């Protein structure tokens, strides 16, 4: 990959614990926030953080050279490094962590121990789950599907050799986004249909679904939204021409992160407000769970 996905997490843990956002940047620093608006910076870890997810009552952040860190409270972290390959993406779907990266495909039910899987191939970047189907995407337009995480079937994505950099599932539809402003959709993960975006030839880095809305972000500060995944509307992000690397939403709040440590938030996914992150290092990713 030519970029790294960074992680920002939001969880409402069991037992009424406070909702917390956790972000990681390219300098290895973590940033926490109770509301996505006010951010506190913590000490850097040894390696770049590349993505993150929350599930099974655990925060998990992954990164360069096999880096895996876990925490029950986003304060105390335990290193659980595995291998030396770079990790690009971490998704928690259907009660399973799916870890993707440079010739990496691993799964975990608890976030601490990971099992190597075969089938989808190398250079994977993202995963989604819906209606009993797992979908994994990656380099050169690769899309594969599985119902059991063991047997995989390659599908025609419509991306050609362009990379797929984001996947989401909502309203009965899978949405895949990637290079050259491409968006494709599928009701079942098997047959994919190309859609028109407002990104032109610019890359789309991420897509998310929440509260009846898909939001896609990418180069040149571009944001598109859609209520059905097929027709997309351009929005104003406040990023100018800086890149937005990832977006996530839930519980009535959207947060997007990107180049130069920029963070924006929205209560509806259409109107966005700039926030102060406390870092000038790029924040490449975001997840909500």
C-alpha positions in Angstrom: 0.0 0.0 0.0 1.0 3.6 -0.5 -0.5 4.8 2.7 -1.2 3.5 6.2 -4.5 3.4 7.9 -4.6 4.7 11.4 -7.0 3.9 14.1 -9.5 5.9 16.1 -11.9 4.1 18.3 -15.2 4.8 20.1 -16.8 2.4 22.4 -19.7 2.2 24.9 -18.4 -0.6 27.0 -20.5 -2.8 29.2 -21.3 -1.6 32.7 -21.9 2.0 31.7 -18.3 3.0 31.1 -17.7 6.4 29.6 -17.6 6.5 25.8 -14.1 7.1 24.6 -12.5 7.9 21.3 -8.9 6.7 20.8 -6.8 7.9 17.9 -3.3 6.9 16.8 -1.0 8.9 14.5 2.1 8.4 12.4 4.4 9.4 15.2 3.0 6.6 17.4 1.1 8.9 19.7 -2.4 8.1 21.0 -5.1 10.7 21.4 -8.3 10.2 23.5 -11.5 12.1 23.7 -14.8 11.6 25.5 -16.9 13.3 22.8 -14.8 13.6 19.6 -14.4 17.3 20.2 -11.8 17.7 23.0 -8.7 15.6 22.6 -5.9 14.6 25.0 -2.5 13.4 23.8 -0.6 10.5 25.3 3.0 9.3 25.0 4.2 7.7 21.8 4.7 4.0 21.3 7.7 2.6 19.5 6.1 2.1 16.1 3.6 3.8 13.8 0.0 2.9 14.6 -1.9 1.8 11.5 -5.4 1.0 12.4 -7.7 0.1 15.3 -11.0 -1.4 16.4 -13.1 -1.9 19.5 -14.7 -5.3 20.2 -15.1 -8.0 22.9 -14.7 -5.1 25.5 -11.2 -4.5 24.2 -9.4 -1.7 22.4 -7.0 -3.0 19.8 -4.5 -1.0 17.8 -2.2 -2.4 15.1 0.7 -1.0 13.0 4.1 -1.4 11.4 6.2 -4.6 11.8 3.6 -6.8 13.4 2.6 -4.3 16.1 -0.5 -5.2 18.1 -1.5 -3.3 21.3 -4.6 -4.0 23.4 -6.3 -2.2 26.3 -9.4 -2.7 28.3 -9.7 1.0 29.1 -7.6 3.0 26.5 -5.2 3.9 29.3 -3.1 0.8 30.1 -1.8 -1.0 27.0 -0.3 -4.5 26.5 2.0 -5.2 23.5 1.1 -8.4 21.6 3.3 -8.2 18.6 3.0 -11.0 16.0 5.3 -11.5 13.1 7.1 -8.7 11.2 4.7 -7.9 8.4 3.0 -4.5 8.3 -0.6 -4.4 9.2 -2.9 -2.1 7.2 -6.4 -2.7 8.5 -8.3 -4.1 11.5 -12.1 -4.6 11.5 -14.4 -6.0 14.2 -17.4 -7.6 12.4 -19.8 -10.3 13.5 -17.9 -10.7 16.8 -14.6 -11.4 14.9 -11.5 -9.2 14.6 -10.2 -9.4 11.0 -6.6 -8.2 10.6 -5.3 -7.5 7.1 -2.0 -6.3 5.7 1.2 -7.1 3.8 0.7 -10.8 3.0 -1.4 -10.9 6.2 -4.9 -12.3 6.9 -5.6 -13.2 10.5 -8.7 -13.5 12.7 -9.4 -13.3 16.4 -12.4 -13.7 18.7 -10.8 -11.9 21.7 -8.4 -9.4 20.1 -5.3 -10.9 21.8 -4.7 -14.2 20.0 -4.7 -14.3 16.2 -5.1 -17.2 13.8 -3.6 -17.2 10.3 -6.1 -17.7 7.6 -5.5 -18.7 4.0 -7.5 -18.0 0.8 -8.1 -14.3 0.3 -4.5 -13.6 -0.9 -2.0 -10.9 -0.1 -2.2 -7.1 0.0 -5.6 -7.0 1.8 -6.8 -3.7 3.2 -10.4 -3.8 4.5 -13.3 -6.1 5.5 -17.0 -6.0 6.0 -19.8 -8.3 7.1 -23.5 -8.5 6.3 -26.3 -10.9 5.8 -24.1 -13.9 6.6 -21.3 -12.9 4.2 -17.7 -11.7 4.9 -16.2 -9.5 2.2 -12.5 -8.6 2.0 -10.9 -6.2 -0.4 -7.5 -5.0 -1.3 -4.8 -4.4 -3.9 -5.5 -4.5 -7.6 -9.3 -4.6 -7.2 -9.4 -7.8 -5.2 -12.7 -8.7 -3.6 -13.3 -12.1 -2.1 -16.2 -13.5 -0.1 -16.8 -16.2 2.5 -19.5 -17.5 4.7 -17.1 -19.1 7.2 -13.8 -17.3 7.0 -12.2 -20.5 5.6 -13.4 -21.0 2.1 -13.1 -18.0 -0.2 -14.4 -17.1 -3.6 -13.0 -14.4 -5.8 -15.5 -11.9 -7.3 -15.3 -9.3 -10.1 -15.2 -5.9 -8.3 -15.3 -3.5 -11.2 -12.1 -1.8 -10.0 -9.8 -3.3 -12.5 -6.2 -2.9 -11.1 -7.2 0.1 -8.8 -6.9 -0.6 -5.1 -10.0 -1.1 -2.9 -9.4 0.9 0.3 -12.7 0.8 2.1 -15.7 -1.5 2.6 -19.0 -0.9 4.5 -22.3 -2.7 4.9 -25.6 -1.0 5.6 -29.3 -0.9 4.5 -28.8 -4.4 2.9 -25.9 -3.2 0.7 -22.2 -3.6 0.6 -20.3 -0.5 -0.6 -16.6 -0.7 -1.8 -14.5 2.4 -2.4 -11.0 3.0 -3.7 -8.7 4.6 -6.2 -9.8 6.8 -9.1 -12.9 7.9 -7.3 -14.5 4.4 -7.8 -17.5 3.2 -5.9 -19.2 -0.2 -6.4 -22.1 -1.8 -4.6 -23.5 -5.3 -4.1 -26.6 -6.6 -2.3 -24.9 -10.0 -1.6 -21.1 -9.5 -2.1 -21.2 -11.6 -5.3 -22.3 -9.2 -8.1 -21.0 -5.7 -8.0 -22.3 -2.6 -9.8 -20.3 0.6 -10.5 -21.6 3.9 -9.2 -20.8 7.5 -9.9 -19.0 9.6 -7.2 -18.0 13.3 -6.9 -14.3 12.4 -6.5 -13.4 12.5 -10.1 -10.0 10.8 -10.5 -9.1 11.4 -6.8 -8.8 8.4 -4.5 -11.4 7.5 -1.9 -9.8 6.2 1.2 -12.7 5.2 3.4 -16.4 4.6 3.7 -18.7 4.0 6.7 -22.4 3.5 7.4 -24.4 4.7 10.4 -27.8 6.1 11.1 -29.1 5.5 7.6 -26.2 7.3 5.9 -23.1 6.2 4.0 -20.1 8.7 4.2 -17.1 8.4 1.9 -13.9 10.5 2.3 -10.6 10.9 0.3 -8.1 13.1 -1.4 -8.5 16.9 -1.8 -10.7 17.1 1.3 -13.6 15.5 -0.5 -16.6 14.0 1.3 -19.6 12.3 -0.4 -22.8 11.1 1.4 -25.5 8.7 0.3 -28.7 7.4 1.9 -28.9 4.4 -0.4 -25.3 3.7 -1.5 -26.1 4.3 -5.2 -26.6 8.1 -5.5 -23.9 10.3 -3.9 -23.9 14.0 -2.9 -20.7 16.1 -2.4 -20.3 17.9 1.0 -17.9 20.6 2.4 -15.4 19.1 4.8 -13.3 22.1 5.9 -10.1 20.2 5.0 -9.3 22.4 2.0 -7.1 20.3 -0.3 -5.7 18.1 2.6 -6.5 14.4 2.4 -9.1 12.8 4.6 -8.0 9.3 5.4 -10.9 7.7 7.3 -14.4 8.3 8.7 -16.6 6.5 11.1 -20.0 7.2 12.8 -22.3 6.0 15.5 -24.7 7.1 18.2 -25.5 10.4 16.3 -21.9 11.4 15.8 -19.5 11.3 12.8 -15.7 11.8 13.1 -13.2 12.0 10.2 -9.4 12.3 10.4 -6.6 13.1 8.0 -3.6 14.9 6.9 -1.7 17.1 9.3 -3.6 15.9 12.4 -6.9 17.3 11.2 -10.1 16.1 12.8 -13.6 17.1 11.9 -16.9 16.0 13.5 -20.6 16.1 12.5 -23.9 15.2 14.1 -25.5 14.4 10.7 -22.7 13.5 8.3 -23.5 16.5 6.1 -22.3 19.6 8.0 -18.8 19.3 9.5 -16.9 21.2 12.2 -13.1 21.4 12.6 -11.6 20.2 15.9 -8.2 20.5 17.5 -6.4 17.2 17.8 -3.1 18.3 19.4 -0.9 16.8 16.8 0.4 17.8 13.3 1.1 14.1 12.5 -1.4 12.6 10.1 -4.2 10.5 11.5 -5.1 7.9 8.9 -8.0 6.0 10.2 -11.1 5.8 12.3 -13.5 3.2 13.6 -16.6 3.2 15.9 -17.8 0.4 18.0 
